[in-house]
Amino acid sequence: MIPSVNKSGSRTIGLLAYLYGPGKHEEHIDPHLVASFDGMCPDPGRDPKATLKDLQQLLDQPVQALPKHARPTKHVWHTSVRATADDRVLTDEEWGDIARRVVAATGIDPGGGQPGCRWAAVLHADDHIHIVATLVCEDGSRPDDFRSGKRAQAECRLIEKELGLHQVAPGDGTAAQRPTSAERHKAERQGRERTAREELRETVRRAVAGATSEEEFFDRLAAAGLLIRKRAAPSGDLLGYKVALPDDRNKDNEPVFYPGARLAPDLSLPRVRERWSADAPGQGLAAAEPTSRPAPGDPAAARRQAASAAWTAVLAIEHAEDAVAAAYIAATGEVLDALAKTSAAHTRRGLREAAWEFERASRSHVRAERGHDRALRQAARDLVRSGPALGRGEDGATTAMAIDMLFFLIAAAAHWHARKGHAQQAAAARQAAEHLRAAYQAAATQPLGALHQRGRRLGLSLLQQRAAVLREVLPELAEQVLAEPGWYALAATLTDAEAAGHNPTTLLAEAAGRRELGTAESVSDVLVWRLRRAAGLPADTTGMVPDGQRPERSAHRAGQRRTPGRPGPRRGRS
C-alpha cells in the first residue's frame, strides 16, 4: 500500500473537480466518498443533489472563519493511497477505515478529543483513494502534520499486515523521486517508454560512470544530447547543474529542466564530485596502471578487467567496513551503467533493466567512503572508453564472463543490504540479478555452445581423464556436474588449460575452492568462466583446434594477458 502526500494546494474546488472528474485518461471510475471527517459530507459522486461547491464550502469553513490575513496561502492537503497490483479488491468500508487511520496517523485528524481538520476520502477505482483536507483545525489552529509523508508510510505498513495485503518494503528516504502523474501522462502522450525525469536520470548516471572530472562529466552530458544549465557563485565556482531533454517542453514551449538532485540524491553536483575527489593527486582513474589498461576499441579486454575488479569487490563487500562496502556497491552501479551503455543489441535490454533496478540498491544511509572503489570505477571507465561491443567472438564471450561475475557481485550486495535491514535496496538488487540472468543467457549461448561441441568431440579416454579430475577435486558435486549439459564445455576448458601449460587438477581445485558451489544453478557454467579467466584462456573458442591440441598463441589477443587465478561467480543466486 503506497501513500503519496502532497500538501501544496491552494484551491479546494480545483482539486475536487479533478477527483470527481473523469481523469485525463478516463481512468476515474465511479468516484464517490468512502469516508469524511464527520461521516455526513455531501457526495457529488453518488448524490445527484450534491455539488462540488457544497463539499468545497463545507471543507473550507474553518479556513474562511479566520481573518483574511491569517488564512494560509496554501491550505489544501492531498494524499493518494494505492494498493499494489497483487492485492485483493478492498471494500468501501475497508477503504474508509484506511482513510481514517491515515488522517489520524498524519496529524490531520488525530482523534482522541484533539482538534482536527476537515477532510474527505474519494475512491477512484478498485485500487486507490484520494484524501483531501484543509489545513486549519476546527478551533482555528494548524495541525501537527510535520513529516506527514513518513507517518503515512509507517501507518500503511501496519495496515498491510493487519489486512493481509502485499507488504511493501519500507523506504529510508534515499530513493529517487518518483515521476508525478502529470509526467507519466505526458510520457504516454509523447509515446515515451519512460518519463523525461527517468530518461534524464539514466542518461546522467551513464555520463558519470567512470568519469574523472567535471569537464569530462559535462562533455558526456552534451554528447548525449542533453541541454545543460550550470549554476555558479559570484566567485565563478560551479554550484550545481540542470539538464533537460531537447524535445521535452512546457506549455510555453520552453525546455523542462531538472536539477541533478531532483533526479536522484547521488546525482547532485557535490555527490557526483565525491566519486573522483577521493583519488589521490596523480593516482586518479586516468593515471592508474596505464600499462595494464585496455586499449580503446578493445571491448573484450575491458570486460575481462571488469570481471577481475568485480571479484575483488565481492570480497570487500563481505569483509570490509560498512563505508567501504557501500562505496563498492555504489561503484557496482557505475559498472552496470557502463556495461549497458556499451552492450550489443541482444544483451542491451537485459543489462539496461539490470542497471535501472540496481540504481535503487546503490544508495543507502551508509555513506560511501570513496577511493576504495577505484578499481571498479576504472573498470567502468575502461568499458566506456573501449566502446560498444558487437556481441560476437571474443567480446561477446567476455560479456558473458563479466555478467557472470557481476551476477555474483550483485548477489553479495543484496545480502549486505539484507543484513543491514535495507529492504528496498535488497529487493532492488535481487530484481537486478533477475535481469542479469536473462542478459547472461543471451550472451552465453553461443560461446558455451561452441565449447559444448568441442567437448563432445573429445576422445572417450580424454573425457574419462577429465571426469577423474572432477571426481578428485569435487567428489560431492561430481555426479551433478557430469549430468549437466555444461559438462562438455567444462571438459573442453580443462583440456584447453592443460594445453596452455596449466595443471588441470590444481587449477580446478583453486577455482572450486574460492567459493562454495552447491547453490549454483549450473556448476559447470560457473567453473568454465572461472577457469578461463584464471588461466587467461580465450573466452570465445570458435575455430580453435579440438581434441586437446595446443591453441594458437594468436588467440591471446591484446588485453587478454594471463591473469593470476581468481574465480568467477556462481550463477543462479540472488
C-alpha positions as CSV (number, residue, x, y, z in Angstrom):
1,M,0.0,0.0,0.0
2,I,1.6,3.2,-1.2
3,P,0.7,6.7,0.1
4,S,1.8,9.8,-1.7
5,V,1.4,13.1,0.2
6,N,1.2,16.5,-1.4
7,K,0.2,19.5,0.7
8,S,0.9,22.4,-1.5
9,G,-2.5,23.2,-2.9
10,S,-4.4,26.5,-2.7
11,R,-7.8,25.8,-4.4
12,T,-10.0,23.1,-2.8
13,I,-12.6,23.4,-5.6
14,G,-9.9,22.7,-8.2
15,L,-8.7,19.5,-6.6
16,L,-12.3,18.3,-6.0
17,A,-13.1,18.9,-9.7
18,Y,-10.2,16.6,-10.6
19,L,-11.1,14.0,-8.0
20,Y,-14.7,13.8,-9.2
21,G,-13.9,14.2,-12.9
22,P,-13.2,11.5,-15.5
23,G,-9.4,12.0,-15.2
24,K,-7.2,13.0,-18.0
25,H,-7.4,9.5,-19.5
26,E,-10.8,8.4,-18.3
27,E,-9.2,6.5,-15.5
28,H,-11.6,7.7,-12.7
29,I,-14.3,5.0,-12.4
30,D,-17.3,5.8,-10.3
31,P,-15.6,8.4,-8.0
32,H,-17.5,8.6,-4.7
33,L,-17.0,9.2,-1.0
34,V,-15.9,6.4,1.3
35,A,-15.2,8.5,4.5
36,S,-15.1,12.0,5.7
37,F,-14.4,14.0,8.9
38,D,-17.9,13.7,10.2
39,G,-19.3,10.9,8.1
40,M,-22.0,13.1,6.6
41,C,-20.3,15.1,3.9
42,P,-22.3,15.7,0.6
43,D,-21.1,13.2,-2.1
44,P,-21.3,14.7,-5.6
45,G,-20.4,11.3,-7.0
46,R,-23.5,9.4,-5.7
47,D,-25.9,12.1,-4.6
48,P,-27.4,14.0,-7.7
49,K,-28.4,16.9,-5.4
50,A,-24.9,17.4,-4.0
51,T,-22.4,19.7,-5.8
52,L,-18.7,20.2,-5.7
53,K,-19.4,23.7,-4.4
54,D,-21.3,22.2,-1.4
55,L,-18.4,19.9,-0.5
56,Q,-15.8,22.6,-1.0
57,Q,-17.6,25.1,1.2
58,L,-18.0,22.6,4.0
59,L,-14.3,21.6,3.9
60,D,-13.2,25.3,3.7
61,Q,-15.4,26.6,6.6
62,P,-12.6,26.6,9.2
63,V,-10.3,28.4,6.7
64,Q,-12.9,31.0,5.8
65,A,-13.6,31.6,9.5
66,L,-10.1,33.0,10.0
67,P,-9.4,36.7,9.4
68,K,-8.3,37.1,5.8
69,H,-4.7,38.0,6.8
70,A,-4.4,34.8,8.9
71,R,-5.5,32.3,6.3
72,P,-2.7,30.1,5.0
73,T,-1.8,30.7,1.4
74,K,-1.6,27.0,0.6
75,H,-4.2,25.3,2.7
76,V,-5.1,22.1,0.7
77,W,-3.6,18.8,1.9
78,H,-3.8,15.9,-0.5
79,T,-2.7,12.3,-0.5
80,S,-3.4,9.2,-2.5
81,V,-3.3,5.7,-1.1
82,R,-2.9,3.0,-3.6
83,A,-3.0,-0.8,-3.3
84,T,-0.4,-2.9,-5.1
85,A,-1.3,-4.8,-8.3
86,D,-1.4,-8.2,-6.5
87,D,-3.6,-7.0,-3.6
88,R,-7.2,-8.2,-3.3
89,V,-10.0,-5.8,-4.1
90,L,-10.9,-3.9,-0.9
91,T,-14.5,-2.9,0.1
92,D,-15.7,0.7,0.5
93,E,-15.7,0.1,4.3
94,E,-12.1,-1.1,4.3
95,W,-11.0,1.9,2.3
96,G,-12.9,4.2,4.6
97,D,-11.1,2.7,7.6
98,I,-7.8,3.1,5.8
99,A,-8.6,6.8,5.2
100,R,-9.4,7.4,8.9
101,R,-6.2,5.7,10.0
102,V,-4.1,7.7,7.6
103,V,-5.5,11.1,8.6
104,A,-5.1,10.1,12.3
105,A,-1.5,9.0,11.8
106,T,-0.5,12.1,9.9
107,G,-2.0,14.5,12.4
108,I,-4.7,15.8,10.0
109,D,-7.5,14.4,12.3
110,P,-5.7,12.8,15.2
111,G,-8.9,12.0,17.2
112,G,-9.0,11.4,20.9
113,G,-10.7,14.7,21.5
114,Q,-7.9,16.7,19.8
115,P,-8.8,19.3,17.3
116,G,-8.7,18.1,13.7
117,C,-9.1,19.3,10.1
118,R,-12.0,18.7,7.8
119,W,-11.3,16.0,5.2
120,A,-13.0,13.7,2.7
121,A,-11.8,10.5,1.0
122,V,-12.8,9.7,-2.6
123,L,-12.5,6.2,-4.1
124,H,-11.5,6.5,-7.8
125,A,-11.3,2.8,-8.7
126,D,-10.8,-0.5,-7.0
127,D,-7.2,0.1,-6.2
128,H,-6.8,3.6,-4.7
129,I,-8.4,6.5,-2.9
130,H,-7.6,10.2,-2.6
131,I,-7.9,12.2,0.6
132,V,-8.4,15.9,0.5
133,A,-8.2,18.0,3.7
134,T,-8.0,21.7,4.6
135,L,-5.1,22.6,6.9
136,V,-7.0,24.6,9.5
137,C,-8.4,22.8,12.5
138,E,-11.9,23.4,13.9
139,D,-10.5,25.7,16.6
140,G,-8.6,27.7,14.1
141,S,-5.2,26.2,14.9
142,R,-2.8,24.5,12.4
143,P,-2.5,20.7,12.5
144,D,0.7,18.9,13.6
145,D,1.4,17.4,10.2
146,F,5.2,17.5,10.3
147,R,6.7,14.7,8.2
148,S,3.2,13.5,7.3
149,G,4.6,11.5,4.4
150,K,6.7,9.3,6.6
151,R,3.9,8.9,9.1
152,A,1.6,7.8,6.4
153,Q,4.1,5.3,5.2
154,A,4.5,3.8,8.7
155,E,0.8,3.5,9.1
156,C,0.4,1.8,5.7
157,R,3.0,-0.8,6.7
158,L,0.8,-1.6,9.7
159,I,-2.4,-1.7,7.6
160,E,-0.8,-4.1,5.2
161,K,0.0,-6.6,7.9
162,E,-3.5,-6.4,9.5
163,L,-5.4,-6.7,6.3
164,G,-3.1,-9.4,4.8
165,L,-2.0,-7.2,1.9
166,H,1.2,-7.2,0.0
167,Q,3.9,-5.8,2.3
168,V,5.8,-3.0,0.6
169,A,9.4,-2.7,1.6
170,P,9.8,0.3,3.9
171,G,11.8,3.2,2.4
172,D,14.6,5.1,4.0
173,G,14.4,8.4,2.2
174,T,17.3,7.6,-0.2
175,A,15.1,6.7,-3.2
176,A,14.9,8.8,-6.3
177,Q,11.8,11.0,-6.6
178,R,9.0,9.2,-8.4
179,P,7.6,10.8,-11.6
180,T,4.4,12.7,-11.0
181,S,1.1,11.5,-12.6
182,A,1.3,14.5,-14.9
183,E,4.8,13.4,-16.0
184,R,3.6,9.9,-16.6
185,H,0.6,11.1,-18.7
186,K,2.9,13.4,-20.7
187,A,5.2,10.5,-21.5
188,E,2.2,8.4,-22.6
189,R,1.1,11.2,-24.9
190,Q,4.6,11.5,-26.4
191,G,5.0,7.8,-26.8
192,R,7.9,7.6,-24.4
193,E,8.7,4.3,-22.6
194,R,9.8,6.3,-19.6
195,T,9.1,9.8,-18.3
196,A,11.5,12.7,-19.1
197,R,12.7,12.6,-15.5
198,E,13.5,8.9,-15.7
199,E,15.3,9.2,-19.1
200,L,17.4,12.0,-17.7
201,R,18.3,10.1,-14.6
202,E,19.5,7.1,-16.7
203,T,21.5,9.4,-19.1
204,V,23.2,11.3,-16.2
205,R,24.1,8.1,-14.5
206,R,25.7,6.8,-17.6
207,A,27.6,10.0,-18.1
208,V,29.0,9.9,-14.5
209,A,30.1,6.2,-14.8
210,G,33.9,6.2,-14.6
211,A,34.1,9.9,-15.2
212,T,37.2,11.6,-13.7
213,S,36.4,15.3,-13.8
214,E,33.7,17.9,-14.1
215,E,34.8,18.7,-17.6
216,E,34.5,15.0,-18.7
217,F,31.1,14.7,-17.0
218,F,29.6,17.7,-18.7
219,D,31.2,16.7,-22.0
220,R,29.4,13.4,-21.8
221,L,26.1,15.0,-21.0
222,A,26.5,17.3,-24.0
223,A,27.5,14.3,-26.2
224,A,24.3,12.5,-25.1
225,G,22.3,15.4,-26.5
226,L,21.1,17.0,-23.2
227,L,20.5,20.7,-22.7
228,I,22.7,21.8,-19.7
229,R,22.4,24.8,-17.4
230,K,25.1,25.5,-14.8
231,R,24.7,27.5,-11.6
232,A,27.7,29.4,-10.5
233,A,28.5,31.5,-7.4
234,P,29.6,35.2,-7.8
235,S,33.2,33.9,-7.5
236,G,32.7,31.8,-10.5
237,D,32.7,28.5,-8.6
238,L,30.3,26.0,-10.0
239,L,27.5,25.2,-7.5
240,G,25.1,22.9,-9.5
241,Y,23.6,22.0,-12.8
242,K,20.3,21.3,-14.5
243,V,19.5,19.1,-17.5
244,A,16.7,18.8,-20.0
245,L,15.7,16.7,-23.0
246,P,15.6,18.9,-26.1
247,D,12.1,17.7,-27.0
248,D,10.5,17.9,-23.5
249,R,8.8,21.3,-23.4
250,N,6.2,23.0,-21.2
251,K,3.1,24.9,-22.3
252,D,5.3,27.9,-23.3
253,N,7.5,25.7,-25.5
254,E,10.4,26.0,-23.1
255,P,12.6,23.1,-22.1
256,V,11.8,21.5,-18.8
257,F,15.0,21.4,-16.7
258,Y,15.6,19.1,-13.7
259,P,18.4,19.7,-11.2
260,G,20.7,16.8,-10.6
261,A,19.5,16.4,-7.0
262,R,15.9,16.1,-8.2
263,L,16.8,13.2,-10.5
264,A,18.4,11.2,-7.6
265,P,20.1,12.1,-4.3
266,D,23.5,11.0,-5.5
267,L,23.4,13.0,-8.8
268,S,23.7,16.4,-7.2
269,L,27.0,18.1,-8.2
270,P,28.6,17.7,-4.7
271,R,27.8,14.0,-4.6
272,V,29.0,13.5,-8.2
273,R,32.3,15.2,-7.3
274,E,32.8,12.7,-4.5
275,R,33.4,10.0,-7.0
276,W,36.6,11.4,-8.3
277,S,37.7,13.8,-5.5
278,A,38.8,10.8,-3.3
279,D,41.5,9.9,-5.8
280,A,44.9,11.0,-4.6
281,P,46.8,13.5,-6.8
282,G,48.4,11.7,-9.7
283,Q,46.5,8.5,-8.9
284,G,43.1,9.2,-10.4
285,L,41.5,6.7,-12.7
286,A,43.1,8.0,-15.9
287,A,46.6,7.7,-14.3
288,A,46.1,4.3,-12.7
289,E,48.2,1.4,-14.1
290,P,48.5,2.9,-17.6
291,T,50.3,-0.1,-19.0
292,S,47.6,-2.5,-17.9
293,R,44.6,-0.6,-19.2
294,P,42.7,-2.0,-22.2
295,A,43.3,0.0,-25.3
296,P,40.4,2.0,-26.9
297,G,38.4,-0.3,-29.2
298,D,39.1,-3.5,-27.2
299,P,35.8,-4.3,-25.5
300,A,36.9,-7.9,-24.7
301,A,39.9,-6.7,-22.6
302,A,37.7,-4.2,-20.8
303,R,35.2,-6.9,-19.9
304,R,37.9,-9.2,-18.5
305,Q,39.1,-6.3,-16.4
306,A,35.6,-5.7,-15.2
307,A,35.3,-9.3,-14.2
308,S,38.5,-9.2,-12.2
309,A,37.5,-5.9,-10.5
310,A,34.1,-7.4,-9.6
311,W,35.8,-10.4,-7.8
312,T,37.8,-8.0,-5.6
313,A,34.6,-6.1,-4.8
314,V,32.9,-9.3,-3.8
315,L,35.5,-9.9,-1.1
316,A,35.4,-6.3,0.0
317,I,31.6,-6.2,0.4
318,E,31.7,-9.4,2.5
319,H,34.6,-8.4,4.8
320,A,35.3,-4.6,4.7
321,E,33.8,-1.9,6.9
322,D,30.4,-0.6,6.1
323,A,31.5,2.6,4.5
324,V,33.9,0.8,2.2
325,A,31.3,-1.8,1.3
326,A,28.9,1.0,0.4
327,A,31.5,2.5,-1.9
328,Y,31.9,-0.8,-3.7
329,I,28.2,-1.2,-4.1
330,A,27.8,2.3,-5.4
331,A,30.6,1.7,-7.9
332,T,28.9,-1.5,-9.0
333,G,26.1,0.6,-10.3
334,E,28.6,2.5,-12.5
335,V,29.9,-0.7,-14.0
336,L,26.4,-1.8,-14.8
337,D,25.6,1.5,-16.4
338,A,28.8,1.4,-18.4
339,L,28.2,-2.2,-19.5
340,A,24.6,-1.4,-20.5
341,K,25.8,1.6,-22.5
342,T,28.3,-0.4,-24.5
343,S,26.4,-3.7,-24.8
344,A,25.4,-5.4,-28.0
345,A,21.8,-5.4,-29.2
346,H,20.9,-8.9,-27.9
347,T,22.0,-8.2,-24.3
348,R,21.2,-4.5,-24.2
349,R,17.7,-4.6,-22.8
350,G,18.5,-7.1,-20.0
351,L,21.6,-5.1,-19.0
352,R,19.7,-1.8,-19.2
353,E,17.0,-3.1,-16.9
354,A,19.5,-4.6,-14.5
355,A,21.3,-1.2,-14.3
356,W,18.0,0.6,-13.9
357,E,16.9,-1.7,-11.0
358,F,20.2,-1.7,-9.3
359,E,20.2,2.1,-9.2
360,R,18.0,1.9,-6.1
361,A,20.4,-0.5,-4.4
362,S,23.4,1.8,-5.0
363,R,22.3,4.2,-2.3
364,S,21.6,3.9,1.5
365,H,22.2,5.9,4.6
366,V,25.6,4.3,4.9
367,R,27.8,7.0,3.5
368,A,30.3,5.6,1.0
369,E,34.0,6.1,1.7
370,R,35.2,6.9,-1.8
371,G,38.6,5.9,-3.1
372,H,38.5,2.2,-2.2
373,D,36.2,1.7,-5.2
374,R,38.9,2.9,-7.6
375,A,39.3,-0.4,-9.4
376,L,35.6,-0.8,-10.1
377,R,35.3,2.8,-11.3
378,Q,38.3,2.2,-13.5
379,A,36.5,-0.8,-14.9
380,A,33.5,1.3,-15.7
381,R,35.8,3.9,-17.4
382,D,37.5,1.2,-19.4
383,L,34.2,-0.2,-20.6
384,V,33.1,3.3,-21.8
385,R,36.5,4.1,-23.3
386,S,36.7,0.7,-25.2
387,G,33.5,1.5,-27.0
388,P,30.4,-0.6,-28.0
389,A,30.7,-4.4,-28.2
390,L,29.5,-6.2,-31.3
391,G,28.4,-9.2,-29.2
392,R,30.2,-11.7,-31.4
393,G,33.5,-13.5,-31.0
394,E,35.7,-12.7,-28.0
395,D,33.9,-9.6,-26.9
396,G,30.6,-11.4,-26.9
397,A,32.0,-14.3,-24.8
398,T,33.8,-11.9,-22.4
399,T,30.5,-10.2,-22.0
400,A,29.1,-13.4,-20.6
401,M,32.1,-13.8,-18.4
402,A,31.7,-10.2,-17.0
403,I,27.9,-10.7,-16.5
404,D,28.6,-14.0,-14.6
405,M,30.9,-12.2,-12.2
406,L,28.6,-9.2,-11.8
407,F,25.7,-11.5,-11.0
408,F,27.7,-12.8,-8.0
409,L,28.7,-9.2,-7.1
410,I,25.0,-8.1,-7.1
411,A,24.0,-11.1,-5.0
412,A,26.7,-10.1,-2.5
413,A,25.2,-6.6,-2.5
414,A,21.7,-7.9,-1.9
415,H,22.9,-10.0,1.1
416,W,24.8,-7.0,2.5
417,H,21.7,-4.8,2.3
418,A,19.5,-7.5,3.8
419,R,21.9,-7.8,6.8
420,K,21.6,-4.1,7.3
421,G,17.8,-4.1,7.1
422,H,17.8,-2.1,3.8
423,A,14.6,-3.8,2.5
424,Q,14.1,-1.7,-0.7
425,Q,17.8,-1.9,-1.7
426,A,17.9,-5.7,-1.1
427,A,14.8,-6.1,-3.2
428,A,16.2,-3.9,-6.0
429,A,19.4,-5.9,-6.1
430,R,17.5,-9.2,-6.3
431,Q,15.4,-7.8,-9.2
432,A,18.6,-6.6,-10.9
433,A,20.0,-10.1,-10.6
434,E,17.0,-11.5,-12.5
435,H,17.5,-9.1,-15.4
436,L,21.2,-10.1,-15.4
437,R,20.2,-13.7,-15.6
438,A,18.3,-13.0,-18.8
439,A,21.3,-11.0,-20.2
440,Y,23.7,-13.8,-19.3
441,Q,21.6,-16.4,-21.2
442,A,21.6,-14.2,-24.3
443,A,25.4,-13.6,-24.1
444,A,26.5,-17.1,-23.1
445,T,24.5,-19.3,-25.5
446,Q,26.9,-19.0,-28.4
447,P,30.3,-19.3,-26.6
448,L,29.1,-22.1,-24.3
449,G,27.6,-23.9,-27.3
450,A,30.9,-23.8,-29.1
451,L,32.7,-25.2,-26.1
452,H,30.0,-27.9,-25.7
453,Q,30.6,-29.0,-29.3
454,R,34.3,-29.1,-28.8
455,G,33.9,-31.1,-25.6
456,R,31.7,-33.7,-27.4
457,R,34.4,-34.2,-29.9
458,L,37.0,-35.1,-27.3
459,G,38.0,-38.8,-27.2
460,L,36.5,-41.1,-24.7
461,S,39.7,-41.6,-22.8
462,L,40.3,-37.9,-22.5
463,L,36.7,-37.4,-21.2
464,Q,37.3,-40.1,-18.7
465,Q,40.5,-38.3,-17.6
466,R,38.6,-35.0,-17.1
467,A,35.9,-36.8,-15.2
468,A,38.5,-38.4,-12.9
469,V,39.9,-34.9,-12.2
470,L,36.4,-33.6,-11.4
471,R,35.7,-36.5,-9.0
472,E,39.1,-36.0,-7.3
473,V,38.6,-32.3,-6.7
474,L,34.8,-32.1,-6.2
475,P,33.6,-35.6,-5.0
476,E,30.4,-34.3,-3.6
477,L,29.3,-32.4,-6.7
478,A,31.0,-34.5,-9.5
479,E,27.9,-36.6,-10.4
480,Q,25.7,-33.5,-10.6
481,V,28.3,-31.7,-12.9
482,L,28.6,-34.8,-15.1
483,A,24.8,-34.8,-15.6
484,E,24.7,-31.1,-16.5
485,P,24.6,-30.0,-20.2
486,G,27.6,-27.8,-19.5
487,W,29.9,-30.8,-18.6
488,Y,31.3,-31.0,-22.1
489,A,32.1,-27.3,-22.1
490,L,34.0,-27.8,-18.8
491,A,35.8,-30.8,-20.2
492,A,36.9,-28.7,-23.2
493,T,38.1,-25.9,-20.9
494,L,40.1,-28.3,-18.7
495,T,41.7,-29.6,-21.9
496,D,42.5,-26.0,-23.1
497,A,44.0,-25.2,-19.7
498,E,46.3,-28.2,-19.9
499,A,47.3,-27.4,-23.4
500,A,48.2,-23.9,-22.2
501,G,50.6,-25.3,-19.6
502,H,48.4,-25.5,-16.5
503,N,47.8,-28.5,-14.3
504,P,44.1,-29.2,-14.6
505,T,43.7,-30.6,-11.1
506,T,45.5,-27.7,-9.4
507,L,43.6,-25.1,-11.5
508,L,40.2,-26.7,-10.8
509,A,40.9,-27.0,-7.1
510,E,41.8,-23.3,-6.9
511,A,38.7,-22.3,-8.9
512,A,36.4,-24.5,-6.9
513,G,37.9,-23.7,-3.5
514,R,37.3,-19.9,-3.7
515,R,33.6,-20.1,-3.2
516,E,31.0,-22.8,-2.4
517,L,29.2,-24.1,-5.5
518,G,26.3,-26.1,-4.1
519,T,23.7,-23.4,-4.7
520,A,24.8,-22.6,-8.3
521,E,22.2,-23.1,-11.0
522,S,24.9,-24.6,-13.3
523,V,28.1,-25.6,-11.5
524,S,29.7,-26.4,-14.8
525,D,29.0,-23.0,-16.3
526,V,30.4,-21.3,-13.3
527,L,33.6,-23.3,-13.4
528,V,34.0,-22.7,-17.1
529,W,34.2,-19.0,-16.7
530,R,36.4,-19.2,-13.5
531,L,38.9,-21.5,-15.2
532,R,39.0,-19.5,-18.5
533,R,39.6,-16.2,-16.7
534,A,42.1,-17.7,-14.2
535,A,44.1,-19.4,-16.9
536,G,43.9,-16.5,-19.4
537,L,42.2,-18.6,-22.0
538,P,40.2,-17.1,-24.8
539,A,36.5,-16.8,-23.8
540,D,35.4,-17.5,-27.4
541,T,36.7,-20.8,-28.8
542,T,35.1,-20.7,-32.3
543,G,37.7,-22.0,-34.7
544,M,40.1,-23.4,-32.0
545,V,41.5,-26.8,-32.8
546,P,39.8,-29.6,-30.9
547,D,41.0,-32.8,-29.2
548,G,43.4,-31.2,-26.8
549,Q,45.8,-29.7,-29.3
550,R,47.6,-26.5,-28.1
551,P,45.7,-23.3,-29.0
552,E,47.5,-20.9,-31.3
553,R,49.2,-18.1,-29.5
554,S,47.3,-15.6,-31.8
555,A,44.2,-16.5,-29.9
556,H,45.6,-14.4,-26.9
557,R,44.9,-11.0,-28.4
558,A,45.9,-7.7,-26.9
559,G,44.4,-7.2,-23.5
560,Q,43.9,-10.9,-22.9
561,R,47.1,-11.4,-20.9
562,R,47.2,-14.2,-18.4
563,T,45.7,-13.2,-15.0
564,P,46.7,-14.9,-11.7
565,G,43.9,-17.2,-10.5
566,R,40.8,-15.5,-9.5
567,P,37.4,-17.3,-9.5
568,G,34.3,-16.3,-11.4
569,P,30.9,-16.2,-9.8
570,R,28.1,-18.7,-9.4
571,R,25.0,-18.2,-11.5
572,G,21.6,-18.6,-10.1
573,R,22.0,-16.9,-6.8
574,S,20.2,-13.8,-5.7
